């Protein structure tokens, strides 16, 4: 109900445009794919909350440039940090 063939084709066609419907001038909450994960003993690529499966309850706020900690005694394996979000 409410969708005609023309409206349906217009709906699908929006995916074919190269123009972004998003306001790209607004700050984004998600980092680029290059900063979404970082290994321990490397610097934090983006300020925000990060977590690692190598330690339970590890979610912590890091500032860009800080050294990401390692948990070498973890039974999980390598400590890899994942960007969570800029939420408290």
Biopython code that builds the backbone (N, CA, C, O; Angstrom):
import numpy as np
from Bio.PDB.StructureBuilder import StructureBuilder

atoms = [
    (1, "UNK", "N", (0.855, -1.170, 0.000)),
    (1, "UNK", "CA", (0.000, 0.000, 0.000)),
    (1, "UNK", "C", (0.899, 1.231, 0.000)),
    (1, "UNK", "O", (1.831, 1.329, 0.798)),
    (2, "UNK", "N", (0.617, 2.156, -0.890)),
    (2, "UNK", "CA", (1.353, 3.406, -0.922)),
    (2, "UNK", "C", (2.497, 3.440, -1.915)),
    (2, "UNK", "O", (2.931, 4.523, -2.310)),
    (3, "UNK", "N", (2.998, 2.282, -2.333)),
    (3, "UNK", "CA", (4.090, 2.249, -3.293)),
    (3, "UNK", "C", (3.562, 1.883, -4.669)),
    (3, "UNK", "O", (2.989, 0.814, -4.877)),
    (4, "UNK", "N", (3.770, 2.790, -5.587)),
    (4, "UNK", "CA", (3.447, 2.506, -6.977)),
    (4, "UNK", "C", (4.704, 1.989, -7.643)),
    (4, "UNK", "O", (5.774, 1.982, -7.034)),
    (5, "UNK", "N", (4.586, 1.563, -8.871)),
    (5, "UNK", "CA", (5.783, 1.097, -9.584)),
    (5, "UNK", "C", (6.809, 2.216, -9.713)),
    (5, "UNK", "O", (8.009, 1.983, -9.568)),
    (6, "UNK", "N", (6.334, 3.440, -9.987)),
    (6, "UNK", "CA", (7.255, 4.581, -10.112)),
    (6, "UNK", "C", (7.969, 4.872, -8.789)),
    (6, "UNK", "O", (9.174, 5.126, -8.774)),
    (7, "UNK", "N", (7.232, 4.835, -7.694)),
    (7, "UNK", "CA", (7.841, 5.090, -6.381)),
    (7, "UNK", "C", (8.835, 3.988, -6.020)),
    (7, "UNK", "O", (9.879, 4.258, -5.426)),
    (8, "UNK", "N", (8.514, 2.770, -6.373)),
    (8, "UNK", "CA", (9.411, 1.655, -6.095)),
    (8, "UNK", "C", (10.709, 1.802, -6.883)),
    (8, "UNK", "O", (11.794, 1.594, -6.338)),
    (9, "UNK", "N", (10.603, 2.158, -8.160)),
    (9, "UNK", "CA", (11.804, 2.357, -8.979)),
    (9, "UNK", "C", (12.638, 3.521, -8.454)),
    (9, "UNK", "O", (13.868, 3.460, -8.465)),
    (10, "UNK", "N", (11.978, 4.573, -7.998)),
    (10, "UNK", "CA", (12.709, 5.711, -7.422)),
    (10, "UNK", "C", (13.420, 5.292, -6.137)),
    (10, "UNK", "O", (14.545, 5.716, -5.870)),
    (11, "UNK", "N", (12.749, 4.455, -5.346)),
    (11, "UNK", "CA", (13.346, 3.956, -4.099)),
    (11, "UNK", "C", (14.631, 3.180, -4.384)),
    (11, "UNK", "O", (15.652, 3.411, -3.736)),
    (12, "UNK", "N", (14.586, 2.275, -5.339)),
    (12, "UNK", "CA", (15.767, 1.502, -5.699)),
    (12, "UNK", "C", (16.846, 2.375, -6.351)),
    (12, "UNK", "O", (18.036, 2.139, -6.144)),
    (13, "UNK", "N", (16.449, 3.359, -7.120)),
    (13, "UNK", "CA", (17.401, 4.202, -7.851)),
    (13, "UNK", "C", (18.256, 5.038, -6.903)),
    (13, "UNK", "O", (19.355, 5.446, -7.279)),
    (14, "UNK", "N", (17.792, 5.299, -5.708)),
    (14, "UNK", "CA", (18.581, 6.133, -4.788)),
    (14, "UNK", "C", (19.920, 5.493, -4.448)),
    (14, "UNK", "O", (20.861, 6.189, -4.068)),
    (15, "UNK", "N", (20.013, 4.175, -4.581)),
    (15, "UNK", "CA", (21.267, 3.493, -4.323)),
    (15, "UNK", "C", (22.249, 3.626, -5.478)),
    (15, "UNK", "O", (23.438, 3.347, -5.324)),
    (16, "UNK", "N", (21.754, 4.049, -6.625)),
    (16, "UNK", "CA", (22.589, 4.164, -7.814)),
    (16, "UNK", "C", (23.241, 5.532, -7.956)),
    (16, "UNK", "O", (24.072, 5.719, -8.845)),
    (17, "UNK", "N", (22.893, 6.483, -7.117)),
    (17, "UNK", "CA", (23.474, 7.818, -7.228)),
    (17, "UNK", "C", (24.813, 7.852, -6.507)),
    (17, "UNK", "O", (25.076, 7.054, -5.606)),
    (18, "UNK", "N", (25.635, 8.774, -6.916)),
    (18, "UNK", "CA", (26.941, 8.940, -6.278)),
    (18, "UNK", "C", (26.893, 10.015, -5.200)),
    (18, "UNK", "O", (27.864, 10.212, -4.470)),
    (19, "UNK", "N", (25.777, 10.699, -5.102)),
    (19, "UNK", "CA", (25.629, 11.719, -4.080)),
    (19, "UNK", "C", (25.247, 11.053, -2.767)),
    (19, "UNK", "O", (24.423, 10.140, -2.733)),
    (20, "UNK", "N", (25.851, 11.519, -1.707)),
    (20, "UNK", "CA", (25.561, 10.949, -0.404)),
    (20, "UNK", "C", (24.375, 11.668, 0.216)),
    (20, "UNK", "O", (24.347, 12.899, 0.223)),
    (21, "UNK", "N", (23.392, 10.936, 0.740)),
    (21, "UNK", "CA", (22.276, 11.591, 1.410)),
    (21, "UNK", "C", (22.653, 12.078, 2.806)),
    (21, "UNK", "O", (21.858, 12.753, 3.461)),
    (22, "UNK", "N", (23.846, 11.744, 3.263)),
    (22, "UNK", "CA", (24.281, 12.139, 4.596)),
    (22, "UNK", "C", (24.954, 13.493, 4.567)),
    (22, "UNK", "O", (25.526, 13.889, 3.552)),
    (23, "UNK", "N", (24.890, 14.194, 5.666)),
    (23, "UNK", "CA", (25.599, 15.454, 5.809)),
    (23, "UNK", "C", (27.037, 15.122, 6.169)),
    (23, "UNK", "O", (27.335, 14.832, 7.328)),
    (24, "UNK", "N", (27.922, 15.163, 5.196)),
    (24, "UNK", "CA", (29.307, 14.764, 5.425)),
    (24, "UNK", "C", (30.109, 15.809, 6.197)),
    (24, "UNK", "O", (31.234, 15.545, 6.621)),
    (25, "UNK", "N", (29.531, 16.987, 6.377)),
    (25, "UNK", "CA", (30.233, 18.012, 7.150)),
    (25, "UNK", "C", (30.057, 17.785, 8.650)),
    (25, "UNK", "O", (30.810, 18.341, 9.451)),
    (26, "UNK", "N", (29.076, 16.978, 9.036)),
    (26, "UNK", "CA", (28.839, 16.692, 10.445)),
    (26, "UNK", "C", (29.868, 15.689, 10.949)),
    (26, "UNK", "O", (30.285, 14.812, 10.192)),
    (27, "UNK", "N", (30.288, 15.793, 12.202)),
    (27, "UNK", "CA", (31.248, 14.823, 12.732)),
    (27, "UNK", "C", (30.635, 13.431, 12.765)),
    (27, "UNK", "O", (29.436, 13.275, 12.993)),
    (28, "UNK", "N", (31.445, 12.451, 12.542)),
    (28, "UNK", "CA", (30.959, 11.078, 12.556)),
    (28, "UNK", "C", (31.338, 10.419, 13.878)),
    (28, "UNK", "O", (32.303, 10.822, 14.526)),
    (29, "UNK", "N", (30.577, 9.410, 14.269)),
    (29, "UNK", "CA", (30.872, 8.684, 15.496)),
    (29, "UNK", "C", (31.774, 7.486, 15.243)),
    (29, "UNK", "O", (32.488, 7.043, 16.143)),
    (30, "UNK", "N", (31.746, 6.968, 14.046)),
    (30, "UNK", "CA", (32.539, 5.791, 13.743)),
    (30, "UNK", "C", (33.867, 6.186, 13.116)),
    (30, "UNK", "O", (33.909, 7.103, 12.295)),
    (31, "UNK", "N", (34.936, 5.522, 13.481)),
    (31, "UNK", "CA", (36.223, 5.814, 12.869)),
    (31, "UNK", "C", (36.307, 5.189, 11.488)),
    (31, "UNK", "O", (35.466, 4.377, 11.103)),
    (32, "UNK", "N", (37.329, 5.579, 10.757)),
    (32, "UNK", "CA", (37.540, 4.938, 9.469)),
    (32, "UNK", "C", (37.947, 3.493, 9.704)),
    (32, "UNK", "O", (38.282, 3.114, 10.826)),
    (33, "UNK", "N", (37.920, 2.699, 8.665)),
    (33, "UNK", "CA", (38.264, 1.290, 8.811)),
    (33, "UNK", "C", (39.706, 1.114, 9.253)),
    (33, "UNK", "O", (40.059, 0.075, 9.810)),
    (34, "UNK", "N", (40.545, 2.115, 9.013)),
    (34, "UNK", "CA", (41.940, 2.000, 9.427)),
    (34, "UNK", "C", (42.109, 2.152, 10.929)),
    (34, "UNK", "O", (43.113, 1.697, 11.478)),
    (35, "UNK", "N", (41.148, 2.783, 11.615)),
    (35, "UNK", "CA", (41.290, 3.016, 13.051)),
    (35, "UNK", "C", (40.350, 2.164, 13.885)),
    (35, "UNK", "O", (40.301, 2.340, 15.102)),
    (36, "UNK", "N", (39.611, 1.260, 13.292)),
    (36, "UNK", "CA", (38.622, 0.483, 14.024)),
    (36, "UNK", "C", (39.249, -0.564, 14.944)),
    (36, "UNK", "O", (38.589, -1.049, 15.862)),
    (37, "UNK", "N", (40.501, -0.913, 14.712)),
    (37, "UNK", "CA", (41.187, -1.879, 15.576)),
    (37, "UNK", "C", (42.658, -1.492, 15.640)),
    (37, "UNK", "O", (43.206, -0.908, 14.705)),
    (38, "UNK", "N", (43.275, -1.823, 16.746)),
    (38, "UNK", "CA", (44.697, -1.526, 16.918)),
    (38, "UNK", "C", (45.293, -2.562, 17.856)),
    (38, "UNK", "O", (44.674, -2.951, 18.846)),
    (39, "UNK", "N", (46.487, -3.000, 17.539)),
    (39, "UNK", "CA", (47.172, -3.983, 18.380)),
    (39, "UNK", "C", (47.771, -3.300, 19.595)),
    (39, "UNK", "O", (48.060, -2.103, 19.580)),
    (40, "UNK", "N", (47.951, -4.088, 20.649)),
    (40, "UNK", "CA", (48.575, -3.585, 21.876)),
    (40, "UNK", "C", (49.977, -3.066, 21.570)),
    (40, "UNK", "O", (50.618, -3.497, 20.612)),
    (41, "UNK", "N", (50.432, -2.144, 22.389)),
    (41, "UNK", "CA", (51.752, -1.509, 22.275)),
    (41, "UNK", "C", (51.883, -0.615, 21.047)),
    (41, "UNK", "O", (52.994, -0.254, 20.658)),
    (42, "UNK", "N", (50.756, -0.254, 20.433)),
    (42, "UNK", "CA", (50.718, 0.748, 19.378)),
    (42, "UNK", "C", (49.943, 1.943, 19.918)),
    (42, "UNK", "O", (49.216, 1.819, 20.903)),
    (43, "UNK", "N", (50.091, 3.082, 19.288)),
    (43, "UNK", "CA", (49.396, 4.265, 19.773)),
    (43, "UNK", "C", (47.936, 4.251, 19.334)),
    (43, "UNK", "O", (47.584, 3.717, 18.282)),
    (44, "UNK", "N", (47.114, 4.844, 20.158)),
    (44, "UNK", "CA", (45.683, 4.937, 19.903)),
    (44, "UNK", "C", (45.461, 5.867, 18.706)),
    (44, "UNK", "O", (45.877, 7.024, 18.750)),
    (45, "UNK", "N", (44.820, 5.390, 17.649)),
    (45, "UNK", "CA", (44.642, 6.207, 16.458)),
    (45, "UNK", "C", (43.504, 7.212, 16.554)),
    (45, "UNK", "O", (43.459, 8.165, 15.775)),
    (46, "UNK", "N", (42.572, 7.016, 17.505)),
    (46, "UNK", "CA", (41.436, 7.917, 17.630)),
    (46, "UNK", "C", (40.924, 7.899, 19.056)),
    (46, "UNK", "O", (40.756, 6.837, 19.655)),
    (47, "UNK", "N", (40.678, 9.082, 19.593)),
    (47, "UNK", "CA", (40.133, 9.180, 20.948)),
    (47, "UNK", "C", (38.756, 8.545, 21.008)),
    (47, "UNK", "O", (37.963, 8.652, 20.073)),
    (48, "UNK", "N", (38.488, 7.887, 22.116)),
    (48, "UNK", "CA", (37.183, 7.268, 22.310)),
    (48, "UNK", "C", (37.297, 6.041, 23.184)),
    (48, "UNK", "O", (38.351, 5.753, 23.752)),
    (49, "UNK", "N", (36.202, 5.332, 23.281)),
    (49, "UNK", "CA", (36.172, 4.115, 24.089)),
    (49, "UNK", "C", (36.615, 2.915, 23.258)),
    (49, "UNK", "O", (36.164, 2.720, 22.130)),
    (50, "UNK", "N", (37.495, 2.129, 23.832)),
    (50, "UNK", "CA", (38.049, 0.936, 23.181)),
    (50, "UNK", "C", (37.870, -0.246, 24.119)),
    (50, "UNK", "O", (37.784, -0.073, 25.335)),
    (51, "UNK", "N", (37.814, -1.443, 23.559)),
    (51, "UNK", "CA", (37.715, -2.661, 24.372)),
    (51, "UNK", "C", (38.525, -3.767, 23.706)),
    (51, "UNK", "O", (38.801, -3.715, 22.507)),
    (52, "UNK", "N", (38.898, -4.760, 24.494)),
    (52, "UNK", "CA", (39.611, -5.914, 23.977)),
    (52, "UNK", "C", (39.008, -7.187, 24.544)),
    (52, "UNK", "O", (38.699, -7.242, 25.735)),
    (53, "UNK", "N", (38.834, -8.205, 23.720)),
    (53, "UNK", "CA", (38.358, -9.486, 24.235)),
    (53, "UNK", "C", (39.403, -10.196, 25.094)),
    (53, "UNK", "O", (39.094, -11.193, 25.747)),
    (54, "UNK", "N", (40.633, -9.690, 25.096)),
    (54, "UNK", "CA", (41.709, -10.322, 25.853)),
    (54, "UNK", "C", (41.567, -10.114, 27.366)),
    (54, "UNK", "O", (42.245, -10.778, 28.149)),
    (55, "UNK", "N", (40.681, -9.190, 27.777)),
    (55, "UNK", "CA", (40.482, -8.960, 29.206)),
    (55, "UNK", "C", (39.022, -8.595, 29.435)),
    (55, "UNK", "O", (38.469, -7.726, 28.761)),
    (56, "UNK", "N", (38.417, -9.267, 30.386)),
    (56, "UNK", "CA", (37.024, -9.004, 30.721)),
    (56, "UNK", "C", (36.874, -7.595, 31.276)),
    (56, "UNK", "O", (37.735, -7.127, 32.021)),
    (57, "UNK", "N", (35.789, -6.917, 30.920)),
    (57, "UNK", "CA", (35.496, -5.551, 31.374)),
    (57, "UNK", "C", (36.636, -4.583, 31.059)),
    (57, "UNK", "O", (37.013, -3.766, 31.899)),
    (58, "UNK", "N", (37.171, -4.678, 29.867)),
    (58, "UNK", "CA", (38.332, -3.867, 29.499)),
    (58, "UNK", "C", (37.976, -2.519, 28.898)),
    (58, "UNK", "O", (38.869, -1.704, 28.665)),
    (59, "UNK", "N", (36.715, -2.259, 28.643)),
    (59, "UNK", "CA", (36.324, -1.018, 27.972)),
    (59, "UNK", "C", (36.889, 0.182, 28.726)),
    (59, "UNK", "O", (36.679, 0.346, 29.928)),
    (60, "UNK", "N", (37.621, 1.024, 27.970)),
    (60, "UNK", "CA", (38.272, 2.174, 28.599)),
    (60, "UNK", "C", (38.368, 3.317, 27.602)),
    (60, "UNK", "O", (38.358, 3.110, 26.388)),
    (61, "UNK", "N", (38.461, 4.512, 28.136)),
    (61, "UNK", "CA", (38.600, 5.713, 27.319)),
    (61, "UNK", "C", (40.078, 5.983, 27.078)),
    (61, "UNK", "O", (40.862, 6.084, 28.022)),
    (62, "UNK", "N", (40.452, 6.099, 25.815)),
    (62, "UNK", "CA", (41.824, 6.420, 25.444)),
    (62, "UNK", "C", (41.830, 7.674, 24.603)),
    (62, "UNK", "O", (40.891, 7.940, 23.854)),
    (63, "UNK", "N", (42.893, 8.443, 24.733)),
    (63, "UNK", "CA", (43.067, 9.636, 23.907)),
    (63, "UNK", "C", (43.998, 9.299, 22.751)),
    (63, "UNK", "O", (44.879, 8.448, 22.879)),
    (64, "UNK", "N", (43.803, 9.956, 21.646)),
    (64, "UNK", "CA", (44.648, 9.736, 20.481)),
    (64, "UNK", "C", (46.108, 9.924, 20.872)),
    (64, "UNK", "O", (46.467, 10.913, 21.510)),
    (65, "UNK", "N", (46.944, 8.965, 20.483)),
    (65, "UNK", "CA", (48.365, 9.033, 20.773)),
    (65, "UNK", "C", (48.793, 8.228, 21.989)),
    (65, "UNK", "O", (49.981, 7.947, 22.150)),
    (66, "UNK", "N", (47.848, 7.849, 22.851)),
    (66, "UNK", "CA", (48.187, 7.031, 24.019)),
    (66, "UNK", "C", (48.587, 5.626, 23.577)),
    (66, "UNK", "O", (48.129, 5.126, 22.551)),
    (67, "UNK", "N", (49.447, 5.008, 24.369)),
    (67, "UNK", "CA", (49.865, 3.636, 24.095)),
    (67, "UNK", "C", (48.777, 2.673, 24.551)),
    (67, "UNK", "O", (48.296, 2.762, 25.681)),
    (68, "UNK", "N", (48.389, 1.754, 23.674)),
    (68, "UNK", "CA", (47.359, 0.777, 24.005)),
    (68, "UNK", "C", (48.001, -0.347, 24.816)),
    (68, "UNK", "O", (48.995, -0.927, 24.380)),
    (69, "UNK", "N", (47.449, -0.663, 25.986)),
    (69, "UNK", "CA", (48.065, -1.665, 26.862)),
    (69, "UNK", "C", (47.975, -3.095, 26.318)),
    (69, "UNK", "O", (47.130, -3.429, 25.487)),
    (70, "UNK", "N", (48.871, -3.896, 26.821)),
    (70, "UNK", "CA", (48.932, -5.309, 26.450)),
    (70, "UNK", "C", (48.603, -6.141, 27.687)),
    (70, "UNK", "O", (48.876, -5.729, 28.814)),
    (71, "UNK", "N", (48.022, -7.295, 27.467)),
    (71, "UNK", "CA", (47.755, -8.248, 28.539)),
    (71, "UNK", "C", (48.420, -9.568, 28.144)),
    (71, "UNK", "O", (47.742, -10.498, 27.706)),
    (72, "UNK", "N", (49.733, -9.650, 28.298)),
    (72, "UNK", "CA", (50.477, -10.814, 27.802)),
    (72, "UNK", "C", (50.125, -12.124, 28.496)),
    (72, "UNK", "O", (50.379, -13.195, 27.945)),
    (73, "UNK", "N", (49.547, -12.062, 29.687)),
    (73, "UNK", "CA", (49.203, -13.302, 30.389)),
    (73, "UNK", "C", (47.784, -13.771, 30.079)),
    (73, "UNK", "O", (47.316, -14.761, 30.641)),
    (74, "UNK", "N", (47.113, -13.069, 29.196)),
    (74, "UNK", "CA", (45.745, -13.431, 28.840)),
    (74, "UNK", "C", (45.710, -14.790, 28.147)),
    (74, "UNK", "O", (46.560, -15.093, 27.309)),
    (75, "UNK", "N", (44.735, -15.591, 28.501)),
    (75, "UNK", "CA", (44.572, -16.890, 27.837)),
    (75, "UNK", "C", (43.842, -16.741, 26.504)),
    (75, "UNK", "O", (43.736, -17.703, 25.743)),
    (76, "UNK", "N", (43.341, -15.543, 26.221)),
    (76, "UNK", "CA", (42.618, -15.288, 24.979)),
    (76, "UNK", "C", (43.551, -15.287, 23.777)),
    (76, "UNK", "O", (43.193, -15.758, 22.698)),
    (77, "UNK", "N", (44.739, -14.759, 23.974)),
    (77, "UNK", "CA", (45.693, -14.638, 22.869)),
    (77, "UNK", "C", (46.169, -13.199, 22.757)),
    (77, "UNK", "O", (46.276, -12.495, 23.761)),
    (78, "UNK", "N", (46.451, -12.767, 21.546)),
    (78, "UNK", "CA", (46.963, -11.409, 21.323)),
    (78, "UNK", "C", (45.951, -10.365, 21.793)),
    (78, "UNK", "O", (44.741, -10.556, 21.679)),
    (79, "UNK", "N", (46.472, -9.263, 22.320)),
    (79, "UNK", "CA", (45.606, -8.170, 22.747)),
    (79, "UNK", "C", (45.385, -7.240, 21.566)),
    (79, "UNK", "O", (46.303, -6.552, 21.119)),
    (80, "UNK", "N", (44.169, -7.228, 21.075)),
    (80, "UNK", "CA", (43.784, -6.332, 19.989)),
    (80, "UNK", "C", (42.620, -5.501, 20.486)),
    (80, "UNK", "O", (41.623, -6.031, 20.976)),
    (81, "UNK", "N", (42.760, -4.193, 20.354)),
    (81, "UNK", "CA", (41.755, -3.261, 20.838)),
    (81, "UNK", "C", (40.822, -2.884, 19.702)),
    (81, "UNK", "O", (41.249, -2.691, 18.563)),
    (82, "UNK", "N", (39.531, -2.783, 20.034)),
    (82, "UNK", "CA", (38.496, -2.423, 19.072)),
    (82, "UNK", "C", (37.791, -1.164, 19.538)),
    (82, "UNK", "O", (37.449, -1.019, 20.712)),
    (83, "UNK", "N", (37.583, -0.261, 18.600)),
    (83, "UNK", "CA", (36.937, 1.011, 18.906)),
    (83, "UNK", "C", (35.479, 0.771, 19.202)),
    (83, "UNK", "O", (34.786, 0.133, 18.410)),
    (84, "UNK", "N", (34.988, 1.276, 20.342)),
    (84, "UNK", "CA", (33.601, 1.053, 20.734)),
    (84, "UNK", "C", (32.693, 2.179, 20.335)),
    (84, "UNK", "O", (31.763, 1.966, 19.557)),
    (85, "UNK", "N", (32.923, 3.373, 20.837)),
    (85, "UNK", "CA", (32.133, 4.559, 20.538)),
    (85, "UNK", "C", (32.531, 5.658, 21.491)),
    (85, "UNK", "O", (33.215, 5.408, 22.483)),
    (86, "UNK", "N", (32.114, 6.862, 21.203)),
    (86, "UNK", "CA", (32.381, 8.002, 22.088)),
    (86, "UNK", "C", (31.207, 8.200, 23.023)),
    (86, "UNK", "O", (30.694, 9.312, 23.141)),
    (87, "UNK", "N", (30.779, 7.156, 23.680)),
    (87, "UNK", "CA", (29.658, 7.228, 24.597)),
    (87, "UNK", "C", (30.140, 6.909, 25.999)),
    (87, "UNK", "O", (31.068, 6.125, 26.195)),
    (88, "UNK", "N", (29.501, 7.523, 26.951)),
    (88, "UNK", "CA", (29.852, 7.247, 28.336)),
    (88, "UNK", "C", (29.077, 6.091, 28.871)),
    (88, "UNK", "O", (29.248, 5.717, 30.031)),
]
sb = StructureBuilder()
sb.init_structure("model")
sb.init_model(0)
sb.init_chain("A")
sb.init_seg("    ")
for serial, (resi, resn, name, xyz) in enumerate(atoms, 1):
    if name == "N":
        sb.init_residue(resn, " ", resi, " ")
    sb.init_atom(name, np.array(xyz, "f"), 0.0, 1.0, " ", f" {name:<3s}", serial, name[0])
structure = sb.get_structure()
